[in-house]
Each structure stands twice: as C-alpha cells, then as structure tokens.
Amino acid sequence: MSVERFPVEAGHVLAFARAIGDDNPVYRDPDSAAASEAGGLIAPPTFTIASAQWDPDYPLRPKPGVPWWGSGARASGGSAPTGGGALHAEQHFTYHRPVRVGDVLSAVVRPGDTWEKTGRTGKLTFREQVTEYRDAAGELVVTARSVSVLRQPLEAGA
C-alpha cells in the first residue's frame, strides 16, 4: 500500500474513535483538546490504518462495476481473492509525534525482515512490512510495522 495523500479530517477521526469505542475528548472536542497536552484535536493511535481507504489499489475495498468478495461466506458476484493464505500476526506503531487533525499524510511501504520457523505441522514464513507515514513537510509522523505469517504444511508421509 502506498498512499500519496491521506487527509486527517475531524469527521473521519470522530467516526474512527466512535467505531473503536474511545470517547476521549482529544478526538472530538476542540476546546478540550486545545486545553490538553495534545494542544489540539488528534487521531486515535491506530488511525493511520484507515489510510488504506485512500490507496487506489486497496484490494479489500469494493470498486464500482467489479464483483466484490465482501465479508460473507459467498462472493457477491465474484470469486474469492487469490494469493491469500497469510495470517496477520502482529501490528506495531511507533509515533514520532501525534497525528493531528489537519495533517495531510503520505504513506510508503517497504519490505522488512523475513524469517522462518518450523512447527509441528510445517514451516512458518514470517514477513514484515514497514509503512512510513510522513506529513506534508516530509517529516516522519508514524512508522507502522506489520507481520504476516504463511504456513506451509508438511508433505504427507514426511
């Protein structure tokens, strides 16, 4: 995922905070936020995940005229996405400063480390993906590290 322009807007921050059940006034009340250590409206810690909605190639968002897998057991007009099988195993965020309402961020993804472990049922391959979120001045705001794991079962009789 790479996003050229991810605007951090008050309405989006409010909706995100409500969706995660966080009623902290620094996410919704400009006066309370101004009087706080934050000094103004900020976004909840995991808010940068929402930047995927600004990625034109984000595979989980429906696209007009294209069958979408959706969230049900059956496709709503198409077949299941291909290339799956990996499990999201970890997510870590490093904040270099708060994400503020009014920021316009960009996100660039790069591969991180890859490692393997062998378990009772086969080989596990771990892949790290690092996303850097920068503000309009190019300053680093958040570094997100995601780890996925792909299981490769033992062959029969092994």
N, C-alpha and C positions, 0 to 999 in steps of 0.2 A: 504494500500500500504506500503510495506517495500522494500527498495532497499539497497542491500549490497554495490554496487559500482556504483557511478554516476560521471563519469569523466567530469569535466568542461573544455571543449576544445574550442579553439579560433574560429574554424569554426562553432561550434554549437552556441556560443554566438553571432557571427556575423549574422547568419541566424535568430536567435531569435530576435535580435534587428531590423533587417530589417523587419521581419514579424509584429512587433508591431509599425513600423514606427519611431523608435528612432535612429537618426543619431549621437548621442553623440560619439565623438572620443574615449572616455574611453572604449568603447565596441569594437573598430575596429582598432585603430591606436596605435601601441606600443609606438611610440615616444611621441605622445600627452598624452597618458595615463601615461607614466613614469614621465612626467613633471607636471601632475595634482596632486591634493591632494590624489587621489587614489593610486598613485605611480606605477601603472601598469594596465594591462587590467583587467577589472572587468565585471561581468554579470549584465544585467538589473535587476531591483528589483524583478520582478515576475518570473525570470528564473527558480527557483527551481521547479516550476510546471512541467517543462519538465522532471523531474526525473521519472515521471510515465512511460516514454518510456523505462526505464531500469528495470521496475517491470515485471518479467516474467508472473505474473497473471493479469496484467492490462486488464480489460475487454473490453476497447474501441479500442484496437489495433488489427488489423487483424492478424490471425495466419494461416500459411500455411496449406492448406487442411481442414480448418474449415470454414463453411459458416459464413459470416460476415454480421451484420445488416447494417453497413455503415451509410452514412449520408442522404440517400434518404428516401422517403416515403415507399418504399418497400424494403424488405430484398433482398440482392443479393445472394440468395441461402440458406438462413436460416430464422428462425423466430425471432421476436423481443426478446431482452433480457428480462429475468424475474426478478422480485424483484424490479422493478423501482417504479416510482410514487413520489419519493422525488425530491425536487427542491433545487438546490444550492442557498443558500440565502446570504451568506457572505463569504468573504475571507480576512484574516488579516495576515500580516507578521511582525515579529519582527526580526530586523537584529542585530546580536551581533558583526558582522564585515562584510565587503564586501565579496561577493562570488567572488573569484579570478580565472582567467584562470590558470589552473594547479592544482587547488584543485581536490581532489577525495573525494566526499561526500558519506555518507550513510544516509538513511532516515528510521526512525522508527515512526510508527503511534501508537497512543494510544487514547482511547476514552476520551472525555472531559465531560462537563456538558450536561445534558438533562433537558429540561423544556417544559411545555405545556402552551398553551393559548387557550381560547375558543373565536371563532369569530362568525359572523352572520351565517356562513354556516357549522360550525362544529369545531372540535378540531384540533389544530395545535400542532404537536410534533416537537420540535427543538432538533437537536443532533449536538454536537460539536465533531470535530475530530482534534487532535493536532498532527502535524508532526514535529519532530525534525531532523534537518539536521546537521550532525557533519562531521568534517574533518578527515583526516587520523590519526591525533593525538588524536581524540576523543573530540576535543573542539567543543562546540556548536556554529554554524555559523548562522543558521536561525531557528526560530520557526514559523511555519505556523498554523493558526487556521482557520478551515473551518466549516461553519454552514450549515446544511441542514434542510429542513422543510418538513414534511409529513402531508398532510391534510386528516383527517378522517371526511367525510361528516356526517351531521346529518341524522339520520334514518328518513325515510318517516313518516310523521304524528307526529314527535317529536316537 
